[in-house]
Amino acid sequence: MSSSDDESLPGECDWCHDDRGECDRPHLDDGRRFSIKLEETFEVETLIPCHARRYVLERMDFEDHANFETKKIHLRTHHDMDFEVKLYNAESVTHFGCKNWEAFCKLYSFAEGMLVTMDLGDPEIEQDNMDIWVLVDTPPVLPLSYFEVSKNVQNMVDRTYYTDGSELTYKEKTHLVGFCNDLENYNIYNRTPQYYGQYVPLVHVLNYGNYHGDTLRIPKDCVPHLMYQNGGSLRVLNIYPGHPTNLNCPYRISKRSGDMTIKGWKKCMDSRNELLGSKRKRGARIGDRMISILHNGESGSILFYAILP
């Protein structure tokens, strides 16, 4: 690329680092909207573009645009999401950056390079709220309940392995979050001995590819380390309702694929249990989506499972 080509490219703003060449002319789109290009560290600090900064500060009622000041504002979306975040102002820059802003970014799976459009509202209508609407076309990827549980439970949810056709919507993930949280509480209440490795929840559809004859197959990605490859006994535990159902099944781990096969699964299919989020009891069926977590530790091997509604 020639030097003349370089000169024709929009330069990066010295203050907000926006590289779209718009910061030399303050404006909003249609008098109300602006977009932010997410940089590498957007979850920690996201700067308001200079061309929109004055309008944001006026709309959010900052008294002196050149002074340090922090306000709590509400970011709203058309998916009925409402996050209270902190908006920080300094002499030359204004930015989002707090735990709730980080959570909001994770809620919608924002990524570096994305353009996020924000709407300050109709300038012709006087507004006395501290709301900024974030115009997001795609639905959230997580439920709000995810942000109300422990970091350990969040890590479990983040590690979840989905087989083809078993993906959950953000509303359905409420059941996944609840299952992982209930499992953590179960382990605390029952003082379950230390387990090896980490939990990797599995969400899969019961079909003739993973359930054949009397055998259930668990992908290797969800099988904990240090399990006996030559097989052993596995407790199959459904912790719903309050009194768990407890069955025993033999298992083996394939030396070729690393997958686990659990024999005698038919009795687990026939066991009547509550569906997650429902008081209705029934056995598992082909076509059901199932959540399971393999535990391997000092107390032996356990498969915790539940059926999704």
Beta strands, then each sheet from edge to edge (+ up, - down):
strand 1: 33-37
strand 2: 46-47
strand 3: 69-76
strand 4: 82-89
strand 5: 94-96
strand 6: 115-119
strand 7: 131-135
strand 8: 161-162
strand 9: 202-205
strand 10: 211-212
strand 11: 215-218
strand 12: 232-238
strand 13: 245-253
strand 14: 260-263
strand 15: 273-274
strand 16: 281-282
strand 17: 289-297
strand 18: 300-307
sheet 1: 1+ 6- 7+ 3+ 4- 5+ 2-
sheet 2: 8+ 9+ 17- 18+ 12+ 13- 14+ 11- 10+
sheet 3: 15+ 16-
end
